């Protein structure tokens, strides 16, 4: 009769299954990310966008596979507490010399939380706190390469930085681009620091691939002074490579990693090394956001929630209902001392809404899978979030139990919200416009309206129609950029039918106030936008100055045709004026 495995052997086997499950996940993730270089070389833009969408599902698929294996082989939900605690210790041992220990710990948590009740969600059983340090993990190849201009010369060093990425396509004019880089550095710094003998240039080993660009990120280190830089590499109209600009301001580099943009593809052996390097040039960018933008969304969520709990321990204000017009689909609340909003789907929607809960969830998932072109806020989606009840204002508690009782549960001193979205907080555009008008800032009104129209235009080019175009569904970032954040009515542009309102058959029909033409669900009449957008003379003047074509079905139909023809547009995460072709002339290659 075969021996019955002891609890220790079961725990060891569980730890091994969990490590194997994670390793399979990261192998697939890494392979997909590494292929971004060849997709860039071969200008396979649509394939790159599809790869970003497909990669999002990798993590959940591996968690599900591993969970099913543990149920099948170990009857996982019947195991004792001691077995699970020992499995965690064994798992930690298996992470010795692992290249992605922090990601593996999060994978352990994800599987564990699928099996046992949330009462086990503390550090005895899961990794509430990390157990393995990510400092000084060796990487092959190294996380960054080093260049020494005092030995090779500054021009030669700059050239070698880009040669070493090994792109197959030739550069259009590398000498010209190196000269542009030199001039860009001089115009920003006033001098070239390479004349100092101890200068070192450090460049992350993998480019950051997104859409049609490859972004080279690094820093020049001169003693105690560091100069961060980012250089986008693009394809010219004739298919050759060129350097488009150099960004030397950390705040502008930070915009590249905005959560309103699509995730990067990066060939990383040790992700924590990349995050540490990026933090050295963007110290104000949270690690959670950097992991998310590297495509490691689950790690981003883990680190975000750790930061939130830490903040709650070191603050005293209460969650309150978010200022602004109440939504018909989402209940939104915020913590004034924390720069995020928290959104839950209401149990019952307003009568004008024709969507259900599953549809709303699909819309929010869709946003993760498309190119957000800097115009849609990314969301972190959580389940079974426990927060201290005492930190909720009485008005918010009443609102939650009135609007979303199905999502509420109480556990001791905590309120448990069963499903929750979290986004970066922005000032609602309608409130921004009202304040600007009230204070006589016509310049701010004009710029916000111009930005709003640009947001709609760019989303359309990226195959997204926002659906509900009301000002309240857009926000203004701290950089003055207008971003869309209400997703329950978004549609693919190519699914919509943009129409002109047909002439009335007679005068009586025109004056009756009744619609004299048939309307299907996805029929959209841009002429009608003016009714709810042009709410003041200031706004009307600004809108008609910059965006009158948005009221014409022809703009939308033309954009649809371009999308269906497979066109992938360029969206630059830096000002057009900073491109070398605009700074130094010669005509822009794209």
Secondary structure per residue as TSV (DSSP state, phi and psi in degrees):
chain	resnum	aa	ss	phi	psi
A	1	X	-	360.0	126.3
A	2	X	-	-63.6	146.4
A	3	X	-	-69.4	143.3
A	4	X	-	-79.7	127.3
A	5	X	-	-58.6	138.4
A	6	X	-	-75.3	166.9
A	7	X	H	-59.4	-36.6
A	8	X	H	-64.0	-42.1
A	9	X	H	-67.0	-38.0
A	10	X	H	-63.9	-43.6
A	11	X	H	-62.2	-42.2
A	12	X	H	-63.2	-41.9
A	13	X	H	-66.1	-39.5
A	14	X	H	-63.0	-45.5
A	15	X	H	-59.4	-40.4
A	16	X	H	-65.2	-42.2
A	17	X	H	-61.4	-41.5
A	18	X	H	-66.1	-42.7
A	19	X	H	-65.4	-42.2
A	20	X	H	-62.7	-39.7
A	21	X	H	-62.6	-43.9
A	22	X	H	-66.7	-43.8
A	23	X	H	-60.1	-37.3
A	24	X	H	-64.0	-43.3
A	25	X	H	-58.7	-50.5
A	26	X	H	-70.4	-30.8
A	27	X	H	-61.4	-45.4
A	28	X	H	-67.6	-41.5
A	29	X	H	-60.3	-45.8
A	30	X	H	-66.8	-41.4
A	31	X	H	-61.9	-44.1
A	32	X	H	-63.1	-42.7
A	33	X	H	-67.7	-40.5
A	34	X	H	-64.5	-29.5
A	35	X	T	-70.0	-11.6
A	36	X	H	-59.6	-32.8
A	37	X	H	-63.2	-46.7
A	38	X	H	-69.7	-34.2
A	39	X	H	-63.3	-39.0
A	40	X	H	-65.6	-46.4
A	41	X	H	-58.1	-37.8
A	42	X	T	-97.9	7.5
A	43	X	T	55.3	39.1
A	44	X	-	-90.8	71.8
A	45	X	H	-66.8	-46.5
A	46	X	H	-65.3	-36.5
A	47	X	H	-63.8	-36.6
A	48	X	H	-63.3	-42.7
A	49	X	H	-64.4	-38.8
A	50	X	H	-64.9	-37.6
A	51	X	H	-65.1	-38.6
A	52	X	H	-62.2	-43.1
A	53	X	H	-64.3	-44.9
A	54	X	H	-66.1	-36.7
A	55	X	H	-64.4	-28.0
A	56	X	H	-59.1	-34.5
A	57	X	T	-81.8	-13.2
A	58	X	H	-54.7	-46.8
A	59	X	H	-62.7	-51.7
A	60	X	H	-61.8	-34.7
A	61	X	H	-64.5	-42.9
A	62	X	H	-71.3	-36.2
A	63	X	H	-61.6	-44.8
A	64	X	H	-63.4	-44.1
A	65	X	H	-59.9	-46.3
A	66	X	H	-68.4	-40.0
A	67	X	H	-61.2	-46.0
A	68	X	H	-62.2	-38.3
A	69	X	H	-64.7	-42.1
A	70	X	H	-65.6	-38.7
A	71	X	H	-64.9	-43.3
A	72	X	H	-69.7	-41.8
A	73	X	H	-94.5	-22.5
A	74	X	H	-129.3	2.2
A	75	X	-	50.0	58.3
A	76	X	G	-57.0	-37.4
A	77	X	G	-77.1	-0.3
A	78	X	G	-107.4	2.1
A	79	X	-	-73.5	152.9
A	80	X	-	-75.1	162.2
A	81	X	H	-59.8	-38.4
A	82	X	H	-62.2	-38.3
A	83	X	H	-63.4	-45.2
A	84	X	H	-65.6	-40.3
A	85	X	H	-64.7	-39.7
A	86	X	H	-69.3	-34.0
A	87	X	H	-62.9	-37.8
A	88	X	H	-63.9	-43.7
A	89	X	H	-62.9	-41.6
A	90	X	H	-64.5	-38.4
A	91	X	H	-62.3	-43.3
A	92	X	H	-58.7	-41.8
A	93	X	H	-61.6	-35.0
A	94	X	H	-74.2	-10.8
A	95	X	T	-90.4	1.3
A	96	X	T	-60.5	126.5
A	97	X	T	67.9	13.9
A	98	X	-	-75.3	146.5
A	99	X	S	-85.2	-18.6
A	100	X	-	-132.8	53.8
A	101	X	H	-62.9	-37.2
A	102	X	H	-66.7	-35.7
A	103	X	H	-70.6	-37.8
A	104	X	H	-65.2	-39.8
A	105	X	H	-61.0	-41.7
A	106	X	H	-65.5	-37.8
A	107	X	H	-62.2	-43.1
A	108	X	H	-54.7	-48.6
A	109	X	H	-58.8	-43.8
A	110	X	H	-61.4	-43.5
A	111	X	H	-69.1	-46.7
A	112	X	H	-57.2	-43.2
A	113	X	H	-70.5	-15.1
A	114	X	H	-79.1	-18.0
A	115	X	H	-104.2	-43.9
A	116	X	S	-113.3	161.0
A	117	X	-	-68.2	156.0
A	118	X	G	-63.5	-14.2
A	119	X	G	-63.9	-15.7
A	120	X	G	-91.5	0.7
A	121	X	-	-82.1	66.9
A	122	X	S	-141.6	174.9
A	123	X	T	-69.6	-12.9
A	124	X	T	-67.0	-25.8
A	125	X	T	-118.4	-35.4
A	126	X	S	-124.3	175.8
A	127	X	-	-91.5	75.1
A	128	X	S	-64.6	-39.4
A	129	X	S	-113.4	144.0
A	130	X	-	-65.8	145.6
A	131	X	-	-106.2	-19.5
A	132	X	S	-119.5	130.1
A	133	X	-	-71.6	144.5
A	134	X	-	-105.2	9.6
A	135	X	T	-77.5	138.6
A	136	X	T	61.2	36.5
A	137	X	-	-80.3	128.6
A	138	X	-	-69.1	140.9
A	139	X	-	-126.2	142.6
A	140	X	S	-132.9	105.8
A	141	X	S	-73.8	167.5
A	142	X	-	-57.8	155.4
A	143	X	S	-60.2	-38.7
A	144	X	E	-138.2	155.1
A	145	X	E	-102.4	153.7
A	146	X	E	-119.3	142.3
A	147	X	E	-131.6	145.6
A	148	X	-	-124.9	92.1
A	149	X	H	-59.1	-28.1
A	150	X	H	-67.3	-18.9
A	151	X	H	-96.0	-50.5
A	152	X	H	-93.1	-16.6
A	153	X	-	95.6	148.5
A	154	X	H	-68.3	-45.6
A	155	X	H	-62.0	-45.9
A	156	X	H	-63.7	-37.2
A	157	X	H	-66.1	-43.3
A	158	X	H	-60.9	-47.0
A	159	X	H	-57.4	-44.3
A	160	X	H	-66.1	-32.4
A	161	X	H	-52.1	-45.7
A	162	X	H	-84.3	-31.8
A	163	X	H	-61.5	-37.8
A	164	X	T	-69.5	-12.2
A	165	X	T	-74.7	-15.2
A	166	X	-	68.9	30.4
A	167	X	-	-67.9	143.6
A	168	X	S	-74.1	-39.8
A	169	X	S	-65.3	143.5
A	170	X	-	-82.0	158.1
A	171	X	B	-83.2	145.0
A	172	X	S	-62.4	-47.2
A	173	X	-	-162.2	88.1
A	174	X	H	-65.8	-37.5
A	175	X	H	-61.1	-43.1
A	176	X	H	-60.6	-45.9
A	177	X	H	-67.3	-37.8
A	178	X	H	-63.0	-40.8
A	179	X	H	-61.8	-40.9
A	180	X	H	-62.2	-40.8
A	181	X	H	-61.0	-46.0
A	182	X	H	-58.8	-45.9
A	183	X	H	-66.5	-36.4
A	184	X	H	-64.3	-41.2
A	185	X	H	-65.1	-45.0
A	186	X	H	-63.6	-39.6
A	187	X	H	-68.8	-28.5
A	188	X	H	-84.6	-42.6
A	189	X	H	-101.8	-16.6
A	190	X	S	87.6	-20.1
A	191	X	S	-156.5	165.2
A	192	X	-	-98.1	115.3
A	193	X	G	-66.5	-10.9
A	194	X	G	-63.8	-15.5
A	195	X	G	-68.6	-14.2
A	196	X	S	-77.5	136.0
A	197	X	T	-67.6	-23.7
A	198	X	T	-99.0	16.1
A	199	X	-	-67.8	139.3
A	200	X	E	-131.9	136.7
A	201	X	E	-104.9	123.1
A	202	X	E	-110.7	129.3
A	203	X	E	-130.6	127.3
A	204	X	E	-58.0	138.3
A	205	X	S	-64.8	-33.9
A	206	X	S	-103.8	140.5
A	207	X	-	-71.0	161.5
A	208	X	E	-103.8	111.1
A	209	X	E	-98.5	130.8
A	210	X	E	-155.7	132.6
A	211	X	T	53.5	-118.3
A	212	X	T	-107.0	15.5
A	213	X	E	-121.4	151.3
A	214	X	E	-118.9	122.0
A	215	X	E	-105.8	123.2
A	216	X	E	-96.8	125.3
A	217	X	E	-125.1	134.0
A	218	X	E	-165.7	-164.6
A	219	X	E	-154.9	149.5
A	220	X	E	-98.1	129.2
A	221	X	E	-111.6	120.5
A	222	X	E	-128.5	89.4
A	223	X	T	64.7	-122.2
A	224	X	T	-88.2	-1.4
A	225	X	E	-103.5	137.2
A	226	X	E	-125.1	140.5
A	227	X	E	-121.2	101.9
A	228	X	E	-72.1	152.8
A	229	X	E	-151.2	156.3
A	230	X	E	-139.9	132.7
A	231	X	E	-126.9	117.3
A	232	X	E	-82.9	135.4
A	233	X	E	-109.6	125.2
A	234	X	E	-126.7	170.1
A	235	X	E	-94.4	135.0
A	236	X	-	-80.5	174.7
A	237	X	T	-61.6	-28.8
A	238	X	T	-96.4	14.6
A	239	X	S	86.6	11.0
A	240	X	-	-99.2	164.8
A	241	X	E	-91.5	150.2
A	242	X	E	-152.3	156.3
A	243	X	E	-89.0	125.0
A	244	X	-	-88.2	-33.6
A	245	X	-	-169.7	176.4
A	246	X	-	-129.7	127.0
A	247	X	B	-104.1	123.1
A	248	X	-	-117.3	7.9
A	249	X	-	-107.0	124.5
A	250	X	H	-59.7	-36.0
A	251	X	H	-67.4	-34.7
A	252	X	H	-74.0	-34.5
A	253	X	H	-63.8	-37.6
A	254	X	H	-59.4	-34.4
A	255	X	H	-61.7	-31.1
A	256	X	H	-58.2	-30.2
A	257	X	T	-101.7	20.8
A	258	X	-	-64.3	140.4
A	259	X	T	-70.5	-2.4
A	260	X	T	-87.8	9.1
A	261	X	S	-120.4	166.1
A	262	X	-	-69.3	157.4
A	263	X	-	-73.9	152.6
A	264	X	-	-82.9	156.9
A	265	X	B	-105.5	120.5
A	266	X	-	-137.5	133.0
A	267	X	-	-85.5	91.7
A	268	X	-	-116.7	126.8
A	269	X	S	-82.7	-40.1
A	270	X	-	-126.7	93.2
A	271	X	H	-56.9	-36.8
A	272	X	H	-62.2	-31.6
A	273	X	H	-64.5	-40.2
A	274	X	H	-65.7	-42.4
A	275	X	H	-64.3	-42.3
A	276	X	H	-62.4	-41.4
A	277	X	H	-64.7	-46.0
A	278	X	H	-62.6	-37.6
A	279	X	H	-65.5	-28.7
A	280	X	H	-68.2	-23.7
A	281	X	H	-106.1	-13.5
A	282	X	-	-133.6	69.2
A	283	X	T	-62.6	-20.5
A	284	X	T	-89.5	-4.2
A	285	X	S	-86.1	120.4
A	286	X	-	-60.2	143.7
A	287	X	H	-57.6	-34.9
A	288	X	H	-59.8	-41.2
A	289	X	H	-71.2	-34.7
A	290	X	H	-66.7	-44.8
A	291	X	H	-59.4	-42.9
A	292	X	H	-61.4	-45.0
A	293	X	H	-70.0	-19.8
A	294	X	T	-82.9	5.2
A	295	X	T	90.9	2.6
A	296	X	-	-101.5	66.1
A	297	X	H	-63.2	-37.8
A	298	X	H	-65.9	-38.5
A	299	X	H	-65.8	-38.0
A	300	X	H	-59.7	-42.8
A	301	X	H	-64.7	-41.7
A	302	X	H	-59.7	-46.9
A	303	X	H	-71.2	-34.7
A	304	X	H	-60.5	-46.7
A	305	X	H	-67.2	-35.6
A	306	X	H	-60.9	-42.4
A	307	X	H	-64.0	-39.3
A	308	X	H	-63.6	-46.8
A	309	X	H	-62.2	-41.1
A	310	X	H	-60.3	-43.6
A	311	X	H	-63.7	-40.6
A	312	X	H	-62.9	-32.7
A	313	X	H	-71.3	-20.5
A	314	X	T	-120.3	27.8
A	315	X	-	-146.0	171.3
A	316	X	-	-136.0	-4.8
A	317	X	-	-73.1	168.8
A	318	X	-	-108.7	150.6
A	319	X	E	-64.0	136.1
A	320	X	E	-134.1	163.8
A	321	X	E	-64.5	133.3
A	322	X	-	-65.6	139.9
A	323	X	S	-63.0	156.1
A	324	X	S	114.5	-178.2
A	325	X	S	-71.8	130.3
A	326	X	-	-66.0	138.0
A	327	X	-	-81.3	158.7
A	328	X	S	-87.0	-18.9
A	329	X	S	-113.0	-40.4
A	330	X	E	-113.1	140.5
A	331	X	E	-96.5	126.8
A	332	X	E	-119.3	130.9
A	333	X	E	-134.5	167.8
A	334	X	E	-148.6	165.4
A	335	X	E	-113.9	111.6
A	336	X	T	-51.9	-32.8
A	337	X	T	-84.8	1.4
A	338	X	S	-126.7	132.9
A	339	X	S	-83.7	46.4
A	340	X	E	-139.3	159.5
A	341	X	E	-117.3	153.1
A	342	X	E	-118.9	128.8
A	343	X	E	-126.9	132.4
A	344	X	E	-125.7	145.3
A	345	X	E	-78.7	126.8
A	346	X	-	-65.7	152.4
A	347	X	S	-67.0	-39.1
A	348	X	S	-127.1	130.0
A	349	X	-	-90.3	165.1
A	350	X	-	-61.4	153.2
A	351	X	T	-62.5	-23.0
A	352	X	T	-82.2	-7.4
A	353	X	-	-91.4	132.5
A	354	X	-	-112.8	36.9
A	355	X	-	-122.8	162.5
A	356	X	-	-118.3	179.8
A	357	X	H	-62.0	-42.9
A	358	X	H	-62.9	-38.1
A	359	X	H	-64.2	-43.5
A	360	X	H	-61.0	-43.1
A	361	X	H	-62.7	-40.1
A	362	X	H	-63.8	-38.1
A	363	X	H	-63.5	-42.9
A	364	X	H	-66.9	-34.9
A	365	X	H	-68.8	-37.1
A	366	X	H	-58.1	-39.3
A	367	X	H	-60.3	-34.0
A	368	X	H	-69.4	-24.1
A	369	X	H	-96.5	-5.5
A	370	X	S	-110.4	166.8
A	371	X	-	-75.5	111.4
A	372	X	-	-83.5	-5.2
A	373	X	T	43.3	28.3
A	374	X	T	75.8	14.1
A	375	X	T	-123.4	2.8
A	376	X	B	-134.2	132.4
A	377	X	-	-73.5	133.4
A	378	X	-	-75.3	155.2
A	379	X	-	-124.8	146.1
A	380	X	E	-99.7	126.4
A	381	X	E	-106.6	128.0
A	382	X	E	-127.3	153.1
A	383	X	E	-122.0	144.7
A	384	X	E	52.7	57.2
A	385	X	E	-88.7	120.4
A	386	X	E	-98.7	121.8
A	387	X	E	-129.9	149.2
A	388	X	E	-61.7	124.8
A	389	X	G	-60.3	-33.8
A	390	X	G	-65.4	-17.1
A	391	X	G	-88.4	0.7
A	392	X	B	-98.2	132.1
A	393	X	-	-66.1	150.5
A	394	X	H	-56.4	-38.1
A	395	X	H	-63.6	-39.0
A	396	X	H	-69.6	-41.1
A	397	X	H	-60.3	-45.1
A	398	X	H	-59.0	-43.3
A	399	X	H	-64.6	-42.4
A	400	X	H	-61.8	-44.8
A	401	X	H	-74.5	-20.3
A	402	X	H	-83.4	-39.2
A	403	X	H	-97.3	-31.3
A	404	X	-	-135.8	49.0
A	405	X	G	-59.5	-29.2
A	406	X	G	-67.2	-19.8
A	407	X	G	-99.7	2.3
A	408	X	E	-105.7	142.0
A	409	X	E	-150.0	144.7
A	410	X	E	-111.6	137.2
A	411	X	E	-138.2	95.2
A	412	X	T	63.0	-121.8
A	413	X	T	-89.5	4.0
A	414	X	E	-107.1	147.6
A	415	X	E	-96.3	130.4
A	416	X	E	-107.6	119.7
A	417	X	E	-101.7	119.3
A	418	X	E	-72.6	-24.7
A	419	X	E	-151.7	131.7
A	420	X	E	-152.3	139.4
A	421	X	E	-112.1	144.5
A	422	X	E	-129.5	132.9
A	423	X	E	-133.8	156.9
A	424	X	E	-59.0	137.2
A	425	X	-	-78.9	136.3
A	426	X	-	-132.0	162.0
A	427	X	E	-81.6	122.6
A	428	X	E	-54.1	138.0
A	429	X	H	-61.8	-36.9
A	430	X	H	-63.5	-39.1
A	431	X	H	-69.7	-37.8
A	432	X	H	-61.7	-45.0
A	433	X	H	-66.1	-41.0
A	434	X	H	-62.3	-42.9
A	435	X	H	-66.3	-42.9
A	436	X	H	-62.6	-41.8
A	437	X	H	-66.5	-40.3
A	438	X	H	-64.1	-33.2
A	439	X	T	-95.8	7.9
A	440	X	T	73.8	20.1
A	441	X	-	-90.1	74.3
A	442	X	H	-60.9	-29.5
A	443	X	H	-65.1	-38.3
A	444	X	H	-70.1	-37.8
A	445	X	H	-60.4	-47.9
A	446	X	H	-61.8	-45.1
A	447	X	H	-66.9	-38.9
A	448	X	H	-66.2	-40.4
A	449	X	H	-66.0	-41.0
A	450	X	H	-61.3	-44.1
A	451	X	H	-64.4	-40.7
A	452	X	H	-58.8	-47.9
A	453	X	H	-63.5	-39.1
A	454	X	H	-61.9	-39.0
A	455	X	H	-61.6	-46.9
A	456	X	H	-62.1	-43.7
A	457	X	H	-62.6	-46.7
A	458	X	H	-69.8	-37.0
A	459	X	H	-62.6	-40.7
A	460	X	H	-61.1	-43.9
A	461	X	H	-63.2	-30.5
A	462	X	T	-86.7	12.0
A	463	X	T	74.2	31.6
A	464	X	E	-125.4	124.4
A	465	X	E	-106.0	120.8
A	466	X	-	-62.4	-23.9
A	467	X	S	86.4	-78.2
A	468	X	-	-95.6	105.8
A	469	X	-	-91.6	8.4
A	470	X	-	-56.8	146.2
A	471	X	G	-55.4	-34.3
A	472	X	G	-67.2	-15.4
A	473	X	G	-91.5	4.8
A	474	X	E	-120.6	151.9
A	475	X	E	-127.3	164.4
A	476	X	E	-112.1	123.3
A	477	X	-	-77.7	172.7
A	478	X	T	-67.5	-14.2
A	479	X	T	-94.2	5.7
A	480	X	S	81.0	10.8
A	481	X	-	-88.0	139.0
A	482	X	E	-92.0	129.1
A	483	X	E	-131.5	139.6
A	484	X	E	-86.1	141.0
A	485	X	-	-143.1	11.1
A	486	X	-	-118.3	109.4
A	487	X	-	-108.1	5.8
A	488	X	T	-71.7	-12.4
A	489	X	T	-120.9	11.4
A	490	X	-	-68.6	150.0
A	491	X	E	-141.4	156.4
A	492	X	E	-66.8	137.6
A	493	X	G	-53.5	-41.6
A	494	X	G	-70.1	-10.2
A	495	X	G	-92.6	-10.3
A	496	X	-	-91.6	157.4
A	497	X	E	-120.6	99.7
A	498	X	E	-86.1	125.0
A	499	X	-	-130.2	155.1
A	500	X	-	-88.9	147.5
A	501	X	-	-70.2	122.9
A	502	X	-	-69.6	153.1
A	503	X	-	-60.2	146.5
A	504	X	-	-68.0	142.5
A	505	X	S	-67.4	-24.0
A	506	X	S	-160.4	171.6
A	507	X	H	-64.1	-38.9
A	508	X	H	-62.0	-41.9
A	509	X	H	-63.6	-40.6
A	510	X	H	-65.4	-34.4
A	511	X	H	-92.1	-5.8
A	512	X	H	-74.8	-23.5
A	513	X	S	85.6	-6.4
A	514	X	S	-95.5	148.2
A	515	X	-	-73.4	129.1
A	516	X	-	-102.5	12.1
A	517	X	S	-136.1	155.0
A	518	X	-	-74.8	146.9
A	519	X	-	-136.5	122.2
A	520	X	-	-92.9	170.4
A	521	X	T	-59.3	-39.7
A	522	X	T	-101.5	16.0
A	523	X	E	-76.4	131.6
A	524	X	E	-130.9	133.7
A	525	X	-	-116.9	94.7
A	526	X	G	-56.2	-26.8
A	527	X	G	-57.4	-28.9
A	528	X	G	-76.2	-16.3
A	529	X	H	-57.6	-35.1
A	530	X	H	-59.4	-30.3
A	531	X	H	-58.3	-41.4
A	532	X	H	-108.4	-4.0
A	533	X	H	-98.5	-39.4
A	534	X	-	-88.9	74.6
A	535	X	-	-92.9	-3.0
A	536	X	S	-153.8	163.2
A	537	X	H	-63.4	-40.6
A	538	X	H	-60.1	-47.5
A	539	X	H	-65.9	-41.3
A	540	X	H	-59.6	-46.8
A	541	X	H	-61.2	-44.9
A	542	X	H	-66.8	-43.2
A	543	X	H	-64.6	-44.6
A	544	X	H	-71.5	-19.4
A	545	X	H	-74.4	-38.4
A	546	X	H	-107.0	-32.3
A	547	X	-	-135.8	38.5
A	548	X	G	-62.7	-26.8
A	549	X	G	-67.8	-17.1
A	550	X	G	-68.8	-14.9
A	551	X	G	-91.4	5.2
A	552	X	S	-113.4	125.8
A	553	X	H	-57.6	-25.3
A	554	X	H	-61.4	-39.1
A	555	X	H	-59.4	-46.7
A	556	X	H	-68.6	-40.4
A	557	X	H	-66.1	-40.6
A	558	X	H	-64.3	-40.9
A	559	X	H	-64.4	-41.3
A	560	X	H	-58.3	-43.3
A	561	X	H	-60.1	-42.5
A	562	X	H	-63.6	-40.8
A	563	X	H	-64.3	-45.5
A	564	X	H	-66.2	-25.4
A	565	X	T	-80.1	-1.0
A	566	X	T	88.6	11.9
A	567	X	-	-67.5	133.8
A	568	X	-	-118.0	112.7
A	569	X	-	-81.6	160.6
A	570	X	-	-89.7	132.1
A	571	X	-	-127.0	113.8
A	572	X	-	-93.3	125.6
A	573	X	S	-84.5	36.7
A	574	X	S	-156.5	159.2
A	575	X	-	-62.7	140.3
A	576	X	G	-55.7	-34.5
A	577	X	G	-66.1	-18.4
A	578	X	G	-90.0	-1.9
A	579	X	S	-68.1	142.5
A	580	X	H	-54.0	-39.1
A	581	X	H	-64.0	-27.8
A	582	X	H	-88.8	-29.8
A	583	X	H	-75.4	-41.2
A	584	X	H	-119.9	3.0
A	585	X	-	80.1	179.6
A	586	X	S	105.1	-8.0
A	587	X	-	87.9	134.9
A	588	X	-	-77.9	131.3
A	589	X	-	-65.7	-24.7
A	590	X	-	-133.4	360.0
